[in-house]
Amino acid sequence: MEFQHKSVLLEETVSSLNIKPDGIYVDGTLGGGGHSLEICKQLSEQGRLIGIDQDDAAIAAATERLKEHKDKVTIVRSNYCNMKQCLKDIGVQKVDGIILDLGVSSYQLDTVERGFTYREDAPLDMRMDRRQTYTAKDIVNEYSEMELYRIIRDYGEDRFAKNIAKHIVRARAEKPIETTNELTEIIKNAIPAKIRKTGGHPAKRTFQAIRIELNKELEVLENTLDEMIDLLNEDGHLSIITFHSLEDRIVKSNFRKNENPCICPPEFPVCVCGKKSKGKVVTRKPILPSEKELEENSRSKSAKLRVFVRGAE
């Protein structure tokens, strides 16, 4: 299957980087290369783009898509949490811009056998990096009822988390849960019928929760933001697209902390903690998709773009 992925907030994200033709830019979630292609078009022969992705299918698709710019492109198979080391390995210390387009790609959702979608039957997989051996099936069958409840409540923000966890544990006592359809049926049975009619697909939140847990998505994001800001040259831009409130909250609070890190009590006349601002948040409110984009790409509807600009040291 061809790697199809409509890049969300494409123009807004690329323009938010304020691209310098000779600059160095990192796409930390390369995917099919949609954002990277637009960045490459604005780079001179001296400019450089580094694309990072842990998904082998994404690497193959992006390599093909960016081939006419191959002289200025370096693609690395890794997780963006290793960005500093990836850059060091290719002799890059600082960059002029970084983008992250978080969440799961359209290609991953549409490739049924990857097990990301609740709309088709497939083995419970959900690995973004297929070199990893642990899968969604392991979480569903091995986590305790309490652990399942916690991730469905926290990462899926599902008010029926307790009941869903209970139903999963009850079902797997009879036989292991192995496919997306089996899990979807169990979730449906845990949610009252009248709620199922109105609130979107009943399995959506639980699938999101399991995927986030398996791929450690929130931990990776939280643990890497400070480092990415430190990798930026002065006036370098960090632009991040999130797709749900948990990611957005992490980005928003981190950007705010890096803009104003002072921890002195408000009554102190001057700052004595010595924590210096690293730059400023450009987006007081997140940038949202246009009406036109929402009509053309339903997967853009929860997207939010936030941008941080590195200040002088």
C-alpha positions in Angstrom: 0.0 0.0 0.0 1.3 3.5 -0.9 2.1 5.7 2.1 -0.8 8.2 1.9 -0.8 10.9 4.5 -2.3 14.4 4.1 -0.1 16.7 6.1 -2.2 18.6 8.6 -1.7 22.4 8.9 0.9 22.1 6.2 1.2 25.8 5.1 0.7 27.1 8.6 3.5 24.8 10.1 6.0 25.4 7.3 5.5 29.2 7.4 5.7 29.1 11.3 9.4 28.0 10.9 10.3 31.3 9.2 12.7 29.3 7.0 16.2 30.6 6.2 17.3 29.2 2.8 20.8 28.2 4.2 19.4 26.9 7.5 19.3 23.4 9.1 15.8 22.0 9.8 14.7 18.8 11.6 11.4 17.0 10.9 11.2 14.8 14.0 8.2 12.9 12.8 9.0 12.5 9.1 6.0 10.3 8.2 5.4 10.4 4.4 7.6 13.6 4.1 4.8 16.1 3.4 6.0 18.8 5.7 9.7 18.1 4.8 9.0 18.4 1.1 7.7 21.9 1.5 10.6 22.8 3.7 13.1 21.5 1.1 11.5 23.6 -1.6 12.5 26.7 0.4 16.1 25.6 1.1 19.1 26.6 -1.0 21.8 24.2 -1.9 23.5 25.1 1.4 20.4 24.3 3.4 19.8 21.0 5.1 16.9 18.9 6.2 17.2 16.0 8.7 14.2 13.7 8.9 13.7 11.3 11.8 11.1 8.5 12.0 10.9 5.1 13.7 8.5 3.6 11.2 10.2 1.7 8.3 7.3 2.3 6.0 7.5 6.0 6.6 11.2 6.0 5.9 10.7 4.3 2.6 7.9 6.6 1.5 9.7 9.8 2.6 12.9 8.7 0.9 11.0 8.3 -2.4 9.1 11.6 -1.9 12.2 13.7 -1.2 14.5 12.1 -3.8 14.8 15.2 -5.9 16.1 17.0 -2.9 18.3 14.1 -1.7 21.5 16.2 -1.8 20.2 18.3 1.2 18.3 15.6 3.0 19.5 13.1 5.7 17.0 10.5 6.9 17.5 8.7 10.2 15.5 5.8 11.5 15.0 6.6 15.2 12.6 8.1 17.7 12.7 11.9 17.9 13.6 11.4 21.6 17.1 10.5 20.3 17.3 13.7 18.3 20.3 15.2 20.0 22.4 12.0 19.5 21.1 11.6 15.9 22.3 15.1 15.1 25.6 14.6 16.9 26.2 11.5 14.9 26.0 13.5 11.6 28.0 16.4 13.0 25.2 18.9 13.7 25.2 20.8 17.0 22.4 23.4 16.5 19.5 23.8 14.1 17.3 26.6 12.9 13.9 24.9 13.2 12.3 21.7 14.4 8.8 20.3 13.6 6.8 17.5 15.2 3.5 16.2 13.8 2.4 14.0 16.7 0.0 11.0 16.8 -0.6 8.3 14.4 -0.4 8.8 10.6 -3.2 8.2 8.1 -1.0 5.5 6.5 -0.7 3.7 9.9 -4.4 3.9 10.4 -5.2 2.7 6.9 -2.7 -0.2 6.9 -5.1 -2.6 8.5 -2.5 -5.2 9.5 -0.8 -2.6 11.7 -3.7 -2.9 14.1 -4.1 0.8 14.9 -7.7 1.1 13.7 -10.9 -0.2 15.4 -12.8 -0.1 12.1 -11.2 -3.2 10.6 -10.2 -6.6 12.0 -6.5 -7.2 12.5 -4.0 -8.5 15.0 -3.7 -6.2 18.0 -0.3 -4.6 17.2 -0.1 -0.7 17.2 3.7 -0.6 17.2 5.1 2.6 15.6 8.5 0.9 15.5 8.2 -2.6 14.3 11.6 -3.5 15.7 10.0 -3.4 19.1 8.6 -6.9 20.2 6.0 -5.7 22.7 2.6 -5.1 21.1 -0.9 -3.9 22.0 -1.9 -7.5 22.5 0.6 -7.8 25.4 -0.9 -4.8 27.1 -4.5 -6.0 26.7 -3.7 -9.5 28.0 -1.0 -8.8 30.6 -1.8 -5.5 32.4 -3.7 -5.8 35.6 -7.3 -4.4 35.8 -6.0 -1.4 37.8 -3.3 -0.7 35.2 -5.8 -0.9 32.3 -8.2 1.3 34.2 -5.4 3.9 34.7 -4.3 4.1 31.1 -7.9 4.2 29.7 -8.8 6.9 32.2 -5.7 9.0 31.8 -4.7 8.5 28.1 -8.2 7.8 26.7 -10.0 10.2 29.0 -12.9 7.7 28.9 -15.5 8.0 31.7 -16.3 4.3 31.4 -12.6 3.3 31.9 -13.4 1.2 35.0 -16.0 -0.8 33.3 -14.0 -1.3 30.1 -11.0 -2.6 32.2 -13.3 -5.0 34.1 -14.8 -6.3 30.8 -11.3 -6.8 29.3 -10.1 -8.8 32.3 -13.3 -10.9 32.3 -13.0 -11.7 28.6 -9.3 -12.6 28.6 -9.9 -15.1 31.5 -11.8 -17.2 29.0 -9.3 -16.8 26.1 -6.6 -14.3 25.1 -7.8 -11.2 23.2 -5.9 -11.2 19.9 -7.7 -9.0 17.4 -9.0 -5.5 17.1 -12.5 -6.7 16.5 -12.5 -8.9 19.7 -11.4 -5.9 21.7 -13.9 -3.5 20.0 -16.8 -5.9 20.9 -15.6 -6.1 24.5 -15.5 -2.3 24.8 -18.9 -1.9 23.2 -20.4 -4.3 25.8 -18.9 -2.2 28.6 -20.6 1.0 27.5 -24.3 1.7 28.0 -26.3 1.3 24.7 -27.8 4.8 24.8 -24.3 6.3 25.1 -23.0 4.2 22.2 -25.5 5.9 19.9 -24.3 9.4 20.5 -20.7 9.6 21.5 -18.6 8.7 18.4 -17.1 5.2 18.1 -17.1 3.5 21.5 -13.6 2.0 21.0 -11.8 5.2 19.9 -10.6 6.4 23.3 -9.5 2.9 24.5 -7.5 2.3 21.3 -5.9 5.7 21.7 -5.0 4.9 25.3 -3.4 1.6 24.4 -1.4 3.1 21.5 -0.1 6.0 23.7 0.9 3.5 26.4 2.6 1.1 24.0 4.6 3.7 22.2 5.3 5.8 25.3 4.1 8.8 23.3 3.5 11.3 26.2 6.7 10.4 28.1 8.8 10.8 25.0 7.2 14.2 24.3 7.5 15.4 27.9 11.1 14.3 28.3 12.3 15.8 25.0 10.9 19.3 24.7 13.6 21.0 26.8 16.3 19.3 24.8 14.8 20.3 21.5 14.6 24.0 22.6 18.3 23.8 23.6 19.2 22.5 20.1 17.8 25.6 18.5 20.0 28.5 17.3 18.9 32.0 18.3 15.7 32.8 16.5 15.2 29.1 15.8 11.6 27.9 15.8 10.0 24.8 17.4 6.6 24.0 15.8 4.5 21.2 17.2 1.2 19.8 16.0 -0.8 17.9 18.6 -4.0 15.9 18.2 -5.5 15.5 21.7 -5.7 17.5 24.9 -3.0 15.5 26.7 -0.3 16.3 24.2 -1.4 19.9 23.9 -1.3 20.4 27.6 2.3 19.1 27.8 3.4 21.4 25.0 1.6 24.4 26.3 2.9 24.2 29.8 6.5 23.4 28.7 6.6 26.3 26.3 5.3 28.6 29.1 7.9 27.3 31.5 10.7 27.9 29.0 9.4 31.4 28.4 9.2 32.2 32.1 11.1 29.7 34.2 11.4 32.0 37.3 10.3 30.2 40.5 10.8 33.1 42.9 7.7 33.9 45.1 5.6 36.7 43.4 6.3 39.1 46.3 10.1 39.1 45.6 11.0 42.5 44.1 13.7 40.9 41.8 14.4 37.4 40.6 17.0 35.5 42.6 16.5 32.0 41.3 18.7 32.6 38.3 16.5 30.8 35.9 16.6 32.5 32.5 14.0 32.6 29.8 15.0 30.6 26.7 12.7 32.4 24.3 9.0 33.2 23.7 5.8 31.5 22.8 4.6 32.8 19.5 1.1 31.2 19.7 -0.8 32.6 22.7 -3.7 30.6 21.3 -2.9 27.5 19.2 -3.3 27.8 15.4 -6.2 25.6 14.2 -7.1 24.2 10.7 -9.0 26.4 8.3 -12.6 25.6 7.4 -11.4 24.5 4.0 -8.9 22.0 5.5 -11.5 20.7 7.9 -13.8 19.9 5.0 -11.0 18.3 2.9 -9.4 16.3 5.7 -11.5 15.0 8.6 -8.4 13.9 10.5 -7.4 17.5 11.0 -10.3 18.4 13.2 -8.5 18.1 16.6 -5.1 19.4 15.4 -3.5 22.3 17.2 -0.2 24.0 16.3 2.0 25.7 18.9 5.2 27.6 18.2 8.2 28.5 20.4 11.0 30.8 19.3 14.5 30.6 20.9 15.8 33.8 22.3 19.3 35.1 22.7 21.4 33.1 25.2 
